[in-house]
Amino acid sequence: MRKVHAALEWLRINNPLYKDIPVYTLADIENKIAQQLDGQTSATSTTGSALLKKLNDASRSYLYENFSVQPLSSDYPADVLVDYQMDKVHGQSTNIFDAELDMNAFPELFPTGEHGMKDTKRGTKIGTSEYIKSRVLHKDLRFRLNINYLFHSFQVQEVSKHVPQHWSHA
């Protein structure tokens, strides 16, 4: 927990994209974890911005057997089945043409919030393909080993091929 707290503090100080994250003390984090473990604050509630919701008995069916997430924890006996389903996300969706999208989505790859795909401060302007190629072939293995980043880069490349240039700056 101390390492996570230290990492958030570091990001808040060193990465301008994280300057507005709330400041929590270790005691605050411990209280939140204790509340979740006691069931007082559920990360799986259907209210608010939770991404998972716990299925009740009426919702469980053969249809959901292959589309549920089950906890992999020794805290649950093998004969207890707990099903979760992805909840509908409410609110404003992310703009795929956002200049800071990759830096926001992958803070572990861009810890200082700089040098993203659409960096406007870059001295030499390069295209999306050249940027992705430089990241994947770079001696720093983090980019080519992060499967989510690779899929994100592929999706951005595919979209940029099929979208008129003047739309990508909206």
Secondary structure, DSSP 8 states (H G I E B T S, - for coil): -HHHHHHHHHHHHH-GGGTTS----HHHHHHHHHHHHHTSS-TT-SSTT-SEEE--TTT-SHHHHTS-B----TTS-TT----EEE----S----TT-TTHHHHH-TTT-TTS-S-TT-TT-SS---HHHHHHHHHHSS-THHHH-HHHHHHHHHHHHHHHHS-GGGTT-
